[in-house]
Amino acid sequence: MSKTTAEMPEEGRAEKSEGIDPKLLDLLVCPLTKTRLTFDRERCELVSDAAKLAYPVRGGVPIMLPSEARSLDKA
């Protein structure tokens, strides 16, 4: 059975909220444009400036589906 965030030791919670492994970030590209991504630690998202999309990272796992991405367009 997995522990909830409240049941985890404080250091476990900090690791989970940090987001994504830097080695994984080096390997990932935007699925639409094939360009590099940057990690927005505050929003826990991988950002594609070329596609103007932000892909969520949930529990350290990037969700690289355009249908799950948030649009960065100001409109």
HELIX and SHEET records of a PDB file:
HELIX    1   1 THR A    5  GLU A    7  5                                   3    
HELIX    2   2 GLU A   10  GLU A   18  1                                   9    
HELIX    3   3 PRO A   22  LEU A   27  1                                   6    
HELIX    4   4 PRO A   66  GLU A   68  5                                   3    
SHEET    1   A 4 THR A  38  ASP A  40  0                                        
SHEET    2   A 4 GLU A  45  SER A  48 -1                                        
SHEET    3   A 4 LEU A  53  ARG A  58 -1                                        
SHEET    4   A 4 VAL A  61  PRO A  62 -1                                        
SHEET    1   B 4 THR A  38  ASP A  40  0                                        
SHEET    2   B 4 GLU A  45  SER A  48 -1                                        
SHEET    3   B 4 LEU A  53  ARG A  58 -1                                        
SHEET    4   B 4 ARG A  70  SER A  71 -1                                        
END                                                                             
